Amino acid sequence: MHGKVWMFSNLIDDEDLAFLQREFVSYQQAMDYYGLGYKPIVRLSHISGSVYKIGKKVLIRRSIFEEYLRNHVKRGTEEWEELLR
């Protein structure tokens, strides 16, 4: 696990632990985990440069995607609301 994750161990469930172990996730996995729709996930993954294509399969590199979210997207801001449209 990363950094000070242990400080929040009481807030982490089995789903979080399974997700943290994956470096690459599908659009559907990202939608389920982050609670966003298809279009926002696709937009954010492309903007962040975290999209990897393997044949016909499209995956999101979670570490890049989450770094982008931490540094550029704040929940509740106008930008956040725009992404959800």
C-alpha positions in Angstrom: 0.0 0.0 0.0 1.0 3.6 -0.5 2.4 6.1 2.0 0.1 6.7 5.0 -2.8 4.4 3.9 -2.4 2.6 7.3 -3.7 5.8 9.0 -7.1 5.2 7.3 -7.2 1.5 7.5 -10.5 1.6 9.4 -12.0 3.2 6.3 -10.6 0.7 3.8 -12.7 -2.3 2.9 -12.0 -5.4 0.8 -13.1 -3.7 -2.4 -10.6 -0.9 -1.8 -7.8 -3.4 -1.1 -8.6 -5.3 -4.3 -8.7 -2.1 -6.3 -5.4 -0.9 -4.8 -3.6 -4.0 -6.0 -4.5 -3.4 -9.7 -2.3 -1.1 -11.7 -4.6 -1.2 -14.7 -8.4 -1.1 -14.6 -11.2 -1.2 -17.2 -13.6 1.7 -17.8 -16.3 -0.4 -16.0 -14.1 -1.0 -13.0 -13.2 2.7 -12.8 -16.9 3.7 -13.2 -17.9 1.4 -10.3 -15.0 2.4 -8.0 -15.0 6.2 -8.5 -18.8 6.5 -8.9 -18.6 8.3 -12.2 -20.4 7.7 -15.5 -18.8 6.4 -18.7 -18.3 9.8 -20.4 -16.5 11.4 -17.4 -14.2 8.4 -17.0 -13.3 8.4 -20.7 -12.7 12.1 -20.7 -10.6 12.1 -17.5 -8.5 9.1 -18.5 -7.7 10.6 -21.9 -6.9 14.0 -20.5 -4.7 12.5 -17.8 -2.8 10.4 -20.4 -3.6 7.2 -18.5 -5.2 5.2 -21.3 -3.5 2.1 -22.6 -4.8 0.0 -25.5 -3.9 -3.6 -25.8 -5.5 -4.9 -29.0 -9.2 -4.0 -28.7 -9.0 -3.7 -24.9 -8.7 -0.3 -23.3 -7.3 0.0 -19.8 -6.6 2.9 -17.5 -3.4 3.1 -15.6 -4.7 3.7 -12.1 -1.6 5.4 -10.7 -1.5 8.1 -13.4 -5.3 8.5 -13.3 -5.4 9.0 -9.6 -2.4 11.4 -9.6 -4.3 13.5 -12.1 -7.4 13.5 -10.0 -5.5 14.5 -6.9 -3.7 17.4 -8.7 -6.3 18.7 -11.0 -9.9 17.8 -10.0 -11.6 18.9 -6.8 -15.0 17.6 -6.0 -17.7 20.3 -5.7 -15.9 22.7 -8.0 -17.3 24.0 -11.3 -14.7 21.9 -13.2 -16.0 18.8 -11.4 -19.6 19.7 -12.3 -18.6 20.2 -16.0 -16.9 16.7 -16.1 -20.1 15.1 -14.9 -22.2 16.5 -17.8 
